[in-house]
Amino acid sequence: MNKTQLENLIKRMNTPYEPEIRVSWEMESWKARREAEKLSDTALLPILEQIIDEHRGEGDGEREVRRSARFIYAKILSNNFDEKGFSFLLNELFTETDYWTIDSILMRIWFLDIPQDTKLSPLLNFAENANSENLRMILNVLSEYKNKGNKDAISAYPELYKKVLGKSVPLKQAVVDILQSHGIKSKADLDNQTDEEGAALYEDLKAGILEEYNISFKKLVSLLNKLVQ
């Protein structure tokens, strides 16, 4: 697919409402989006970036082109993840000022299947000055990512949770998240740690649990025994 074909696809995705059509699957915009969802060629990403850059205006039409191009972009990443492409999509957050456009970017990245070591620095930097509505969406994104084992998400989630909701993550969840960040899912994982790995885990538990929740070491050990069997 070349640039002209991509631009045509985007145009069809933004086809105005067709009142004469009564069912959604017969609408041109619906059919175009289903086409976009099947794309997986990462060679299309630079072309989409060019299209986005060529439509940086603040008019509704320009925004719609960017939103649709990012929809396609994210679908490609969903079907064929690319670290560089993911970084581009995160950095797009800094190019927008409109709440709904920012929200659409966050929606696009929400359910991407990102690797454990993928860096989330742009997203976390954006969260520092994001408004309350966008922060809630970012929290949802981090929740999804940490459940997939992403280390940055696991590390950043408790602080953002407290910032958004005004309270600490539930104790049990906080312990599980730290264990997950160290790849521990069972007692065997815990027992097989090297001395260095055990020391690193203890430091994380000390800072993230003992100090944060002000509980005793004995209570932490009891909780660990219940969580890893």
C-alpha positions as CSV (number, residue, x, y, z in Angstrom):
1,M,0.0,0.0,0.0
2,N,1.4,3.4,-1.0
3,K,0.8,6.9,0.4
4,T,-2.1,7.6,-2.1
5,Q,-3.9,4.4,-1.0
6,L,-3.4,5.2,2.6
7,E,-4.8,8.7,2.1
8,N,-7.8,7.2,0.3
9,L,-8.3,4.8,3.2
10,I,-8.2,7.7,5.7
11,K,-10.7,9.7,3.6
12,R,-13.1,6.7,3.5
13,M,-12.7,6.3,7.3
14,N,-13.9,9.9,7.6
15,T,-16.9,9.5,5.3
16,P,-19.7,11.7,6.6
17,Y,-22.8,10.1,8.1
18,E,-24.9,8.4,5.5
19,P,-28.5,8.8,6.6
20,E,-29.8,6.6,3.8
21,I,-27.9,3.6,5.2
22,R,-29.6,2.0,8.2
23,V,-27.0,-0.6,9.3
24,S,-23.4,0.3,10.4
25,W,-21.7,-2.5,8.5
26,E,-22.8,-1.0,5.2
27,M,-21.4,2.4,5.9
28,E,-18.2,3.4,4.1
29,S,-16.5,4.5,7.3
30,W,-17.2,1.2,9.0
31,K,-15.9,-0.8,6.1
32,A,-12.7,1.3,5.8
33,R,-12.0,0.9,9.6
34,R,-12.3,-2.9,9.2
35,E,-9.7,-2.7,6.4
36,A,-7.4,-0.7,8.6
37,E,-7.6,-3.2,11.4
38,K,-6.1,-5.9,9.2
39,L,-2.9,-3.9,8.3
40,S,0.4,-5.1,9.8
41,D,3.2,-3.9,7.5
42,T,5.5,-1.7,9.6
43,A,6.8,-0.2,6.3
44,L,3.6,1.9,6.3
45,L,4.5,3.6,9.6
46,P,6.9,6.2,8.1
47,I,4.2,7.0,5.5
48,L,1.6,7.5,8.2
49,E,4.0,9.7,10.1
50,Q,4.4,11.9,7.0
51,I,0.6,12.1,6.6
52,I,0.3,13.1,10.2
53,D,3.0,15.8,9.9
54,E,1.3,17.2,6.8
55,H,-2.0,17.7,8.7
56,R,-0.9,19.5,11.9
57,G,-3.5,22.2,11.6
58,E,-6.1,22.9,14.4
59,G,-9.2,22.6,12.1
60,D,-11.6,19.7,12.7
61,G,-10.7,18.2,9.3
62,E,-7.0,18.2,10.1
63,R,-7.6,16.6,13.5
64,E,-9.8,13.9,11.9
65,V,-7.0,13.0,9.5
66,R,-4.5,12.7,12.3
67,R,-6.9,10.6,14.4
68,S,-7.6,8.2,11.6
69,A,-3.9,8.0,10.6
70,R,-3.1,7.2,14.3
71,F,-5.9,4.6,14.3
72,I,-4.2,2.8,11.4
73,Y,-0.8,3.3,13.0
74,A,-1.9,1.7,16.3
75,K,-3.6,-1.2,14.5
76,I,-0.3,-2.0,12.7
77,L,1.5,-2.0,16.1
78,S,-1.2,-4.2,17.5
79,N,-0.7,-6.7,14.7
80,N,3.1,-6.3,14.5
81,F,4.6,-4.5,17.4
82,D,7.5,-2.1,16.7
83,E,9.4,-0.3,19.5
84,K,10.3,2.7,17.4
85,G,6.7,3.1,16.2
86,F,5.4,2.8,19.7
87,S,7.7,5.6,20.8
88,F,6.5,7.8,18.0
89,L,2.9,7.3,19.1
90,L,3.7,8.1,22.7
91,N,5.5,11.3,21.7
92,E,2.4,12.3,19.7
93,L,0.8,13.1,23.1
94,F,3.0,16.2,23.3
95,T,1.9,17.5,19.9
96,E,-1.8,17.9,20.8
97,T,-3.7,20.4,23.1
98,D,-7.2,19.2,22.5
99,Y,-8.5,16.9,25.2
100,W,-10.4,14.6,22.9
101,T,-7.5,14.2,20.5
102,I,-5.1,13.4,23.4
103,D,-7.8,10.9,24.7
104,S,-7.9,9.3,21.2
105,I,-4.2,8.7,21.3
106,L,-4.4,7.1,24.8
107,M,-7.3,4.9,23.6
108,R,-5.1,3.8,20.6
109,I,-2.3,2.6,22.9
110,W,-4.4,1.2,25.7
111,F,-4.5,-2.4,24.7
112,L,-1.3,-2.8,22.7
113,D,0.6,-5.9,23.7
114,I,3.9,-4.3,24.7
115,P,7.0,-6.3,25.9
116,Q,8.1,-6.3,29.5
117,D,11.2,-4.1,28.8
118,T,9.5,-1.5,26.6
119,K,10.2,2.0,28.0
120,L,7.3,4.3,28.9
121,S,9.3,7.4,29.5
122,P,7.3,9.7,27.1
123,L,4.0,8.5,28.6
124,L,5.2,9.0,32.2
125,N,6.7,12.4,31.3
126,F,3.4,13.5,29.8
127,A,1.5,12.3,32.9
128,E,3.5,14.8,35.0
129,N,1.5,17.8,33.6
130,A,-1.6,16.0,32.3
131,N,-5.1,17.1,33.3
132,S,-7.2,15.0,35.6
133,E,-9.3,13.4,32.8
134,N,-6.2,12.4,30.8
135,L,-4.6,11.1,34.0
136,R,-7.4,8.7,34.6
137,M,-7.0,7.3,31.1
138,I,-3.2,7.0,31.6
139,L,-3.8,5.1,34.9
140,N,-6.0,2.7,32.9
141,V,-3.2,2.3,30.3
142,L,-0.6,1.6,33.0
143,S,-2.9,-0.9,34.7
144,E,-3.2,-2.8,31.4
145,Y,0.5,-2.7,30.8
146,K,1.5,-3.8,34.3
147,N,-0.8,-6.7,34.1
148,K,1.2,-7.7,31.0
149,G,4.4,-7.5,33.1
150,N,5.8,-4.2,31.8
151,K,8.4,-3.1,34.3
152,D,8.0,0.7,33.8
153,A,4.2,0.3,34.3
154,I,4.6,-1.8,37.4
155,S,7.0,0.8,38.9
156,A,5.0,3.9,38.0
157,Y,1.5,2.6,38.7
158,P,1.4,3.1,42.6
159,E,2.5,6.7,42.5
160,L,0.1,7.6,39.7
161,Y,-2.7,5.7,41.5
162,K,-2.2,7.8,44.5
163,K,-2.0,11.0,42.5
164,V,-5.3,10.2,40.6
165,L,-7.3,8.6,43.4
166,G,-5.7,10.2,46.5
167,K,-4.9,6.9,48.2
168,S,-2.4,4.1,48.1
169,V,-2.8,1.0,46.0
170,P,-4.3,-1.8,48.1
171,L,-1.6,-3.6,50.1
172,K,-2.0,-7.0,48.5
173,Q,-2.0,-5.5,45.0
174,A,1.2,-3.5,45.8
175,V,3.0,-6.7,46.9
176,V,1.9,-8.7,43.9
177,D,3.0,-5.9,41.5
178,I,6.5,-5.9,43.1
179,L,6.8,-9.6,42.9
180,Q,5.7,-9.5,39.3
181,S,8.3,-6.9,38.5
182,H,10.9,-9.4,39.7
183,G,9.4,-12.3,37.7
184,I,8.1,-14.1,40.8
185,K,4.9,-16.0,40.4
186,S,5.4,-19.0,42.8
187,K,7.3,-20.0,45.9
188,A,9.8,-21.9,43.7
189,D,10.6,-18.6,41.9
190,L,11.2,-17.0,45.3
191,D,13.4,-19.8,46.6
192,N,15.5,-20.0,43.4
193,Q,16.6,-16.3,43.5
194,T,20.3,-15.6,43.7
195,D,21.6,-13.5,46.7
196,E,21.7,-10.4,44.4
197,E,18.2,-10.9,43.2
198,G,16.9,-11.5,46.8
199,A,18.7,-8.3,47.9
200,A,17.1,-6.3,45.1
201,L,13.7,-7.7,45.9
202,Y,14.1,-6.9,49.6
203,E,15.0,-3.3,48.8
204,D,11.9,-2.9,46.6
205,L,9.7,-4.5,49.3
206,K,11.2,-2.3,52.0
207,A,10.7,0.9,50.1
208,G,7.4,0.0,48.4
209,I,5.7,-1.9,51.3
210,L,7.3,-1.6,54.7
211,E,7.9,2.1,54.4
212,E,4.9,3.0,52.2
213,Y,2.3,1.0,54.2
214,N,4.1,1.1,57.6
215,I,3.6,-2.6,58.3
216,S,5.9,-5.0,60.2
217,F,8.4,-7.3,58.5
218,K,6.5,-10.2,60.1
219,K,3.2,-9.2,58.5
220,L,5.0,-8.8,55.1
221,V,6.5,-12.3,55.4
222,S,3.0,-13.7,56.3
223,L,1.5,-11.9,53.2
224,L,4.3,-13.2,51.0
225,N,3.6,-16.8,52.1
226,K,-0.1,-16.4,51.2
227,L,0.6,-14.9,47.8
228,V,3.4,-17.3,46.6
229,Q,2.6,-20.9,47.0
